[in-house]
Amino acid sequence: MQRATGEDHRTVSDRDDHITAAPAPYPLANVPATRGRATLAVVLSLLLVALFAATMPFARNATAHTELLLPAYAAAIFLLELITAALLFSLYSVQRSWALLFLGSGYLFSALLTPVWVLSFPGVFAAYGIDLGLQTTAAIATARRLGFPLFVLAYALTPRRAPARASAKRGIATALLAVSALAGLSVLLILANRNALPPLMLDERRVNALWGYVPLLAIGLYLVNIAILLTRHRSQFDIWVCLVLFSLIIELLLISYLGGATRLSVGWWAGRLYGLVAASIVLLVLLSESTLVYARLARTIAIERRTRQNRLTAMEALSASIAHEINQPLASMITNADAALRWLGKPEPRLDKANDALGRIVADGHRASTIVAGIRTMFTRGTQERAELDIGVLATGAVRAAQAEAIHEFIDVDIDLDAALPAVIGNAVQLHHVLRNLIENAIDSIRAGGRWPRRVVVRACRGAFGEVHVSVEDNGSGISDEVTERLFDPFISTKPGGMGMGLMFCRAVVEAHGGRIWAGPNHPHGAVFHFSLPAAILPAGEEKESAR
């Protein structure tokens, strides 16, 4: 799609006269013709030819009292051409192409002559005392027939590139004034010399032989325009303009030749219908294209809004995840700091206990730092540091870290490891935090409503397909059926005051490592969380079995 040039340096304050270059709202104006559009134009042309052939046997039949329909026909033509001109001027205001300005001027010129043409038509408004002479209608029709293709010729010959530093308002205003002056001057000359006009009509119905040159010249101009448009430009818009000219050729053939050059015959009226079709084609194309553009714009806006909302949700989730994960080591640090102060505040300070508490504070501080680093790497693609890991070592470390807190709640945290666990490829910080999160959730569940003996069991074994399977079992309050399916969604929590981000974080990490995570009931009480990770290297026998 071409863009207007010479306008990029304009500021917002110049937008009334110089709009910054932007894509055209009607992309067919400059886009090369596609095979589908050309095929559609050919099909419509064949349909017009078929209707033309069907009209031929009846073309010379006369009609009676049909001149009453002329005001309605003229009003329709006037409105169609006027609206088309307005849309073309609007298109020019965006693309700044003089070709569009010439084409819109042609439609405007034809529209302005239509009211005078129907007012001067013999017998239509005679009851109101309007009689502008026998030759006036034919002379105005001649101006319309020859004026419109001349404007189209200017459209066809004018380069489609936008002129530099063009002012849309000035260009449209100049075109409106020039076309209105030309149409007004033509009407004034015809009316002022109506008694000296060439004898184009023999009477109110029949034309003189001199009229035969008018349709010949008009058809010649139409054919020249079609040839230029199809060989020089061949844009989508040019295809539809060619269809307009083709419809006007059929109109002239019906009115001036097949209809016996007799007004108000069947052929004459059939030609007028082709004129209506010709006046509607560009309008319908512009309206359909504008509708498609606005539909695409609406979809784009909806997508942008959805994307923005997703980004906001992701930011909220990330913020909540960071707050959730940092809260745990911070809470542990506060607890250990309080314990250290109590040990130091005794009449006989227990320096060994205070030293242990301070050591745990330091460990929690390092843990908070690794959590931040792990979250950052998880949300930064391509920066995850992964290596071959022993999941048993990670599980043991997570259990050992959780036991210090669980012992105060009289909760046993045990571990059951398979003797020959295969290694996994992953980020040690992230997987360690997944284990800590699941274990701490189990401790919280037991604290909320566990049964004695209070126990959490972490198991790691080899799965049926060689993967590493890890589970965290508890005998706490369990998981309600309403929450089970949404348990890993953000902001879904079974704990009072919970943020609902821990399990979402766990799922994101496990799935990023190529695994999966799920939860289920632990009979008779509690819940069990599972996750599996692909093994780094399968034993040779299992590789063959998996290959099968």
N, C-alpha and C positions, 0 to 999 in steps of 0.2 A: 504494500500500500504506500503510495507516495504521500509525502508530508509537505506541507507548505514551507517554502524556503524564504529566507530573508526576514523571518519574524522572531527568531529565537532570542534576539537581544532585547526584545521589547519587555517592558516592565508591566506589572499588574495595573498600573495607573493608565496604561494605554489600551486597555482591553475594550473600551467602547469603540475605538476605531481600528485598532490593530490587535487582533486576537492571536495569542501565541499559537504557533504551529501545533496542530493536533491531528490525529487520524480522522479521516472523513467519516461522518456518521453513516453514509451510504457507501460501503466499500466497493459496490459494483461499478462505481463511476470511473475508476481507474484500474480495476483488476482485469487482467486478460480474460476473454471469454472462455468458459469451461465447456467441455464437450456436452455435459448435461444441459446447460443453459442453451447452447446452440441447437441441440436436439429438440428441446422443448419449443424453441422458436420455430423450427422447421415443422414440427407437428401442428402448431397453431396456424402456421401459414397454409398447410395442406387442408386444415379444417376450414379456413376462410375460402380457399379455392373450391372445396366441396360445396359449401353454402352458395358460393357464387354460381357454380354450375347448376345447382338446384333452382336458382332464381331465374336463370336465363329463359326458360320457356314462357314465363309469365311477365317478363320485364316490360313489354310494350302495352300491357293491359292498363287501361285508365282507371282511376279511382274518382269517387265523387265526394265532395265536401270534406276532404281530408286536410284542407288548408287550416282547419281549426286546430290541428295538432302541431302546427308550426311554432307557435309561441312556446309550447312545452319543450319541443325539440331544441329550439334556440336557447331556452333557459338552461337546459341540461348541458349543451355544448359550452355555453358561456361559463357555467360554474366549473365544469371539468377542466377547461383550459385555464381558467383563472387560478384554480387551486394548484394545478400542475406548475404554472409559472411561479406561484409563491413558494412551492417546495424546491424548485430549481434555484430560485434566488437564495433560499436558505442553505442549500447545498453549496452554492457559490460562496456564501459568507464564511464557510469553513474551509473549503478547498482553494478559494481564490483563483479559480480557473475561468478565463474569459470565455472559453468554449461553453461552459454551463450558462454564463450570462447571456450569450447569444441565443442559446436554445430556449431559455426562459423568456427572453424578449420575443422570440417567435410565437410562443404560446400566448403571451400577453397581447401581442399585436392582433392575432387571430381572434382572441376573446373580445377585444374592444370593438372590433368591426361587426361582431355577431348581432348585438342589439339593433344597430342601424339597418343591418341586412333584413332582419325579420320585420322591422317597422316599415320598410319600404316594399315588402313583398306585396304584389298586387292582390287585392281582395281580402287580405287578412284583417287589416284595420281600417278598411274603407268606411265602415259604419261609424267610425269615430272622426271621419273627415281627414284622414291621413292618406294623401296620395302624392308620392314623391316622384312619380313619372315611371314610364314603362322600362326605361333602360337603367334606372338607378340600381335596382337589385342585382342585375347582371354585372354592372360595373363594380359594385362592392364585392360581389363574389369573386370577380377577377382579381381584385386587390388581395383578398384572402388566399386565393388559390396560388398566386405567384409570390406573395409576400412571405408566407410561412416557409416554403422550400428554400427561399433565399437566406432566411435566418438559419435554417438547418445547414445550408452550404457553408455559412460562416462558422457554424459549430464544427463541421467536419474538417475545415481547413485550419482552424485555430489550434495551436499547440496546447496540449493538456497540462503542461507544467504551469504551476501557479506563478503569476508575475511577482517580481520582487517589490517589496514595500507597498503592496496593494492595500487599499482601504476598502473594507467590505461595504460600509455605509455609503461611501462616496460612489463606489461602482454601482451599487443597486439603485441609488437615487438618480444617478446619471442615466441608467438604463430605463428607469420608470419615466423620467421626464422625456427622454428621446423617443421612446416607443409611443407614449401618449401623444406627444407632439406629432409624430409621423402618422399615427392613426387619425388624429383629429384633422390634420392637414389633408389627408386623403379624403376623408368624408366631406370636408368643406369644399374641396375642389370638385368632387363629384356632384354635390348638391348645388354648388354655384353654377355649374355648367351642365345641369341635367338635361337641358333642351338641346345641347350640342354634343351629347355623348354618342359614341359609335353605335350603330344599330345592331346590337347583339341579339335582340329579341324581335320576332315577328309579331307576336301578340303575348297575352299573359301566360300562355302555356308553351308555345313553340319558339325555338331558338332560330336565329339567323345563321347562315353559313359562316359568317365571320366568327361566331362563337367557337367553331371547331378548332381554331388555332389556340384557344386558351387551354383546354384540357391537354392538347398535344404538348404545348410548352411546359405545362405543370408536370405531366408524366415524365417528360424528358429530364426536368430538374430532379424529380424523385429518383429516377434511375441513376443519374449522376451521383446524387448523394449516397445512394445505397452502395454504388461501386467504390466510392471514396472511403466510406465507413468500413466496408468489409476488407479492403486492401491496405488501408493506411493505419487504422487503429485496432479494430476488432476487439474492443473491450466488451464486457458484459452489458454495459449501458448502451453501447453502439448496436448490439444485437437487437435490443428492444426498440431503439429508434428506427432501425431498418424495418422492423415489423410494423411500426406506425406508418412508415412511408409505403410499405406494401399494401396496407389496408386502404390508404388514400388512393393508390393506383386503382384498386378494385372499385372504390367508390366512384371515381371519375369514369371508369369503363361502364359502370351501370347507369350513371346519371346521363352521360353525354353520348353514349353509343348504343348499348344494349337496350336502354330504356327509350330509344327513339328520340333522344334529346327533347323529351316532352316533360314538362313539369308535372309533378304529382301523379306520375304513373307508378306502377308497381316497382319497376326498375329504379325509378327516381327515389322512391322511399327506401328501397333496399340499400341503395347507395348511401342514403342518410344514416341508416343503421351502421353501415361500415364506418361512416364518419364518427359516430358515437364510440364505436370500438377503438378507432384510432386515437380519439381524444382521451380514452380511458387507460390505454396500455401503460404509458409512462407513469401516470398517476398511481395505478395499481402497483407497479413495480416499486416506485418510491415508497409507497405506504407499506408494502410487504417487507421491504428491506429495512425501513425504519423500525417496524415492529420486531423484526429479527434482531436488529441491533439493540433495541431496548430490552428484549428478552435476554440476550447475552449479557447486557450490562446488569440486569437484575440478578442473573445467576452469578455473575462475577462478584457483585456486592454481597450476595448471600454467602458465597464461598469465603470472601474476605472476612465477613463478620464471624462465620463459623471458625475460620482459622484463628482470628483474633481471640475468640472465646476459648478455643482449645489452648492457645498460648497462655491466656490468663489462668485457665484451669491447671495447665502444666506448671506455671509459676507458683500458683497456690499450693499445688501438690508438692513441688520441690521445697517450698518454704516450710510447709507443714512437716514434710519428711525430715528436713534438717532439724527443725525444732523438736520433733519426736525423738530422733536418734540422739540429739545432744542432751535432751532432758535426762536420759537415763544415766550417763556418766556424771552429769552435774548433780543429780539427786544423790548418787552414790558418794560423790565428793563431799557434799554437804553433810551426809550422814557420818562419814568417816571423820570430817572435821569436828563435828559435834562430839563424837566419841573421843577424839584426841584431846579436846578441851576438857572433857569430863575426867579423863585419866590424869591430865596435868593438874586439874583443880582439886584433886583429892589431898587430904592432909599429908599422905605419903604418895607423891606422884609416881605413877607407874610408867616410867619412861619407855620400857619395852613395848607396852601396849600402845602408848602414844606414837612410838616409832613405827609400829606396824600400821597404825591408822594413817600416819603421814605417808608411808610407802604406798598404801592403797590409793591415797589421793593423787600421788604422782602417777601411778599406773592408770587411774581414771583420766587424768589429764592427757596422757599419751593416747589413751583410747579415744578420747574426744577428737584429738587431732587426726588420728587415722580414720575416724568416721567421716570427718569433713573431706579428707582426701579421697576416701572411697566413694562418697556421694558425687564429688566433682568428677571423678573419672567415669563414674557410671553414666552421667549425663553428657559427657564429652566423647563423641564417637572417635574411634581411632587412637585414643590415648590410654586404653586400658592395658595395664601391665599384667600379663598372664604368664604363668609358668606351670610346670608339672608339680602337682601338689599331692600330699598324702592326706586324704580326708580324715583318716583316723587321728592324725596329729592335730588337725584343726578342731575336730570334735572334742578331743581331750582338753585342748586349751580353752575352748568355750565352756566346757563343764567345770573346769577348775576355776575359771573366772566367776562363774555363776554361783559356785558353792559358798563363796564368802558371804554373799547376801542371803542365800537360801538357808544357811544354818541358823540365822537369827529367827527364821520363821518355822524352824523345826521341820524343814523340807529336805528330804534326801534327793540328791541329784546323782544318779548312777549312769554308767556308760557300758554298753555292750557292743564290742567291735568284732567283726569278722577277722579271723587270723590272717587272711590273704586278700586284703582289699586292693583292687587295682587303683592306680593313680588317676587323677583327673587334671585337666588343663583349666586353669582359672586364676582369678584375682584373689589372693589370700585374704586381703582386708575385707573385701566384700563378702566372701563366703563365710569368713569367721563371724562377720556381723549378722549374717542370716541365721547362723546357728545360735548366736547370743540372743537374737530377737525371739526366735521360737522358744528357746529355753525360758527366757524371762516372761514371755506370754504364758507359758505353762505354769510358772511360779505364781504369776498374778491370778491365774484361774484357780489354782489350789488355795491361794490366800482368800479369794472371794467366797469359796464354798467347797473346799476339798474335804475328803474323807480320810480317816486315819487307817493305815499309816500314810502320811503325806509323801508322795514319791513322784519324781520325774525320771524317766528313763530315756536316754539317747541311744539309739541303735544305728549301726552302720553295717551294711552287708552288701554282697554282690547280688544284683538283680537277675531275673530270669534270662535276660538278653546280654549279660555281661556288664551292664551299667552299675554305677554305685548308687545304692538306695539308702537314704538316711531318714529316720523317723524320730519324732520327739513325742513321747507319750506322757500323759498326766491323768490323774484321777480327780480333776477339779470339777467345776460346774458344767463343763461341756459346752456345746454349741447348739443354739436353737435352729430349727429347720428353716425359719424365715430368713436367717442370715447366712446359711451355709453356701448358697449359690453366689452370694455377693460378698463373700468374706474377704476376697483379695482385691476388691474394688477400693478406690481411694475414699476416705472419709467414712468408711464403714467400720464400726468398732463394737465389740461386745463388752468393753470395759467402761464403767462410769467415768466420764471425763476423758476418754481415749480419743485420740485424733483420727484413728483409722488409717494411719500411714505406714505402720510397721510392716504389715503383711503385703501391702502394695509394693513396698521397697523389696521385700523378699522375693515376690513374684518377678519383679523387674530384673533382679540380679540372676535368679535361677534361669529364667527364660533367655537372658542375654548370654548365659553359659551353655545354651543348647539343651537345657533340661526342662522339667516341669514340676509343679508343686500342687498339692491338693491336701484336703483335710477330710477327716471322718470321725465317727464316734469311737471311743475306746471302751469296750465292754468290760465290766458292767457300768462304769462311770468314767466321765471325763472325755477327753478328745485326743486325737493323734494327728499330728501334721507330718506329711511325707514330702520329700522331694528327691528327685533322681537326677544324676548327672552322667553324661556319657564318659566312659572310661577313656583314658589317654591311649592305652595300648591293650588290645584284647589278646589273650593267649591264642596260640596258633590254632588249636582245635576249635575254639569258639569263633575265631575269624572264619574258618571254613563253614561252621554250622550257620553263622549269621549270613554268609554269602549265599548259602542255599535258600 
